[in-house]
Amino acid sequence: MVHGMRIKDGKATYVSRYVKTSRLKQEEFFGGAKFMKIGDLKGLFGLFTVNMQILRAKLKVLDVSYGTGTGNTALVYHHGKLLALSEADKPYVLKVLEDGDLQTLGMLDYDKRLAHSFTAHPKVDPFTDEMFTFGYAHTKPYLTYRVITKDGEMLDPVPITIPAPVMIHDFAITENYAIFMDLPLYFQPKEMVKGQLIFTFDPTKKARFGILPRYSKSEAQIRWFDLPNCFIFHNANAWEEGDEVVLITCRLENPDLDMVNGAVKEKLENFKNELYEMRFNLKSGAASQKQLSVSAVDFPRINESYTGR
């Protein structure tokens, strides 16, 4: 659902509308939820839910060809289009009507050049008006990087090799680089038999950060850096200082996705993202980090005119 506030002639008008995704239209037709949610994907019942959706798709009961996302995670404005985003799907274009109402125009696939999912947190460079994005998948390539020009043209995909499928919710850009996170929250359906979620965290693995020149045509120039084990949902910003790339991020030790589905009190007490500064030296290959806050911090926002700077 998207919420809007229109202020005109001293009056405020509020509106909320569901993003008319393919998923929503089908569930409206059936009169109830038919697609799986990440919170359902735990244990044997979750495994049953996964297999039921696969079966329904094979029998043409559900149409997954137009995606299964909800368009309810974030919004971005680029090349005259307001996009509703969720990381398991492609963007949906919204229109703000003269009276302030919201209308879903449809899915955006960039003239069929977009064949993979699209992060809910793309980055728009305020100086070049380009948009940088990525998608992650459970099959190879597990990570794909894309650049969209200021004129709205999506350039060729840049597959990036990582060892296994992981959850990658966000990334970052600087003036010259894109920063990717290969963190050990793995897609492991087999763990559901043991009562676990479909994504499980491995505390024995390092956190890896890949830095790629942002106009690269291939992954050949990517540099990987290791830091102590962690997970990250959201970054604040990144920039360059001499030979170093600096990332400000919300770092989380030992993530437990069950906490995301818990009561508000439980989340506030236990979901302790902490603000960190991470530095990656492109000359020496060294990586370092330091904590900036002791308070729980997430969903950081900055003045977007400073994105990547």
ChimeraX attribute file (.defattr): number of C-alpha atoms within 10 A of each C-alpha:
attribute: neighborCount
match mode: 1-to-1
recipient: residues
	/A:1	12
	/A:2	16
	/A:3	11
	/A:4	13
	/A:5	12
	/A:6	14
	/A:7	10
	/A:8	10
	/A:9	5
	/A:10	5
	/A:11	7
	/A:12	10
	/A:13	12
	/A:14	11
	/A:15	12
	/A:16	12
	/A:17	13
	/A:18	15
	/A:19	24
	/A:20	20
	/A:21	25
	/A:22	19
	/A:23	22
	/A:24	20
	/A:25	12
	/A:26	19
	/A:27	15
	/A:28	11
	/A:29	9
	/A:30	10
	/A:31	9
	/A:32	10
	/A:33	12
	/A:34	18
	/A:35	18
	/A:36	14
	/A:37	13
	/A:38	12
	/A:39	14
	/A:40	15
	/A:41	21
	/A:42	23
	/A:43	19
	/A:44	16
	/A:45	14
	/A:46	23
	/A:47	20
	/A:48	14
	/A:49	19
	/A:50	19
	/A:51	12
	/A:52	15
	/A:53	17
	/A:54	14
	/A:55	13
	/A:56	15
	/A:57	14
	/A:58	12
	/A:59	10
	/A:60	10
	/A:61	12
	/A:62	19
	/A:63	15
	/A:64	17
	/A:65	8
	/A:66	12
	/A:67	17
	/A:68	21
	/A:69	23
	/A:70	23
	/A:71	28
	/A:72	16
	/A:73	15
	/A:74	15
	/A:75	19
	/A:76	17
	/A:77	13
	/A:78	17
	/A:79	14
	/A:80	9
	/A:81	14
	/A:82	17
	/A:83	24
	/A:84	25
	/A:85	26
	/A:86	23
	/A:87	26
	/A:88	19
	/A:89	22
	/A:90	29
	/A:91	29
	/A:92	24
	/A:93	22
	/A:94	21
	/A:95	15
	/A:96	13
	/A:97	9
	/A:98	8
	/A:99	9
	/A:100	17
	/A:101	17
	/A:102	19
	/A:103	15
	/A:104	18
	/A:105	14
	/A:106	16
	/A:107	20
	/A:108	15
	/A:109	16
	/A:110	15
	/A:111	8
	/A:112	8
	/A:113	13
	/A:114	18
	/A:115	12
	/A:116	20
	/A:117	23
	/A:118	23
	/A:119	25
	/A:120	26
	/A:121	22
	/A:122	22
	/A:123	26
	/A:124	22
	/A:125	20
	/A:126	14
	/A:127	12
	/A:128	10
	/A:129	16
	/A:130	19
	/A:131	23
	/A:132	23
	/A:133	23
	/A:134	26
	/A:135	26
	/A:136	24
	/A:137	19
	/A:138	14
	/A:139	9
	/A:140	15
	/A:141	17
	/A:142	19
	/A:143	25
	/A:144	20
	/A:145	24
	/A:146	23
	/A:147	22
	/A:148	19
	/A:149	16
	/A:150	16
	/A:151	12
	/A:152	16
	/A:153	15
	/A:154	21
	/A:155	16
	/A:156	14
	/A:157	17
	/A:158	18
	/A:159	19
	/A:160	19
	/A:161	13
	/A:162	15
	/A:163	8
	/A:164	18
	/A:165	22
	/A:166	23
	/A:167	24
	/A:168	25
	/A:169	18
	/A:170	22
	/A:171	27
	/A:172	26
	/A:173	28
	/A:174	23
	/A:175	16
	/A:176	15
	/A:177	21
	/A:178	24
	/A:179	22
	/A:180	22
	/A:181	23
	/A:182	24
	/A:183	22
	/A:184	24
	/A:185	26
	/A:186	18
	/A:187	18
	/A:188	17
	/A:189	19
	/A:190	14
	/A:191	17
	/A:192	20
	/A:193	15
	/A:194	11
	/A:195	15
	/A:196	18
	/A:197	26
	/A:198	24
	/A:199	23
	/A:200	20
	/A:201	22
	/A:202	15
	/A:203	16
	/A:204	9
	/A:205	15
	/A:206	16
	/A:207	19
	/A:208	18
	/A:209	20
	/A:210	21
	/A:211	23
	/A:212	22
	/A:213	19
	/A:214	18
	/A:215	14
	/A:216	16
	/A:217	15
	/A:218	15
	/A:219	17
	/A:220	10
	/A:221	12
	/A:222	19
	/A:223	15
	/A:224	18
	/A:225	20
	/A:226	17
	/A:227	17
	/A:228	14
	/A:229	19
	/A:230	20
	/A:231	24
	/A:232	24
	/A:233	18
	/A:234	22
	/A:235	22
	/A:236	21
	/A:237	24
	/A:238	25
	/A:239	20
	/A:240	19
	/A:241	10
	/A:242	8
	/A:243	13
	/A:244	18
	/A:245	22
	/A:246	23
	/A:247	24
	/A:248	22
	/A:249	27
	/A:250	25
	/A:251	24
	/A:252	21
	/A:253	15
	/A:254	14
	/A:255	22
	/A:256	17
	/A:257	17
	/A:258	12
	/A:259	15
	/A:260	13
	/A:261	13
	/A:262	12
	/A:263	9
	/A:264	10
	/A:265	9
	/A:266	12
	/A:267	14
	/A:268	12
	/A:269	10
	/A:270	12
	/A:271	20
	/A:272	19
	/A:273	23
	/A:274	19
	/A:275	23
	/A:276	21
	/A:277	19
	/A:278	19
	/A:279	22
	/A:280	25
	/A:281	17
	/A:282	16
	/A:283	9
	/A:284	9
	/A:285	13
	/A:286	13
	/A:287	18
	/A:288	14
	/A:289	15
	/A:290	11
	/A:291	14
	/A:292	13
	/A:293	13
	/A:294	11
	/A:295	10
	/A:296	16
	/A:297	18
	/A:298	20
	/A:299	11
	/A:300	13
	/A:301	10
	/A:302	9
	/A:303	7
	/A:304	13
	/A:305	11
	/A:306	14
	/A:307	20
	/A:308	24
	/A:309	18
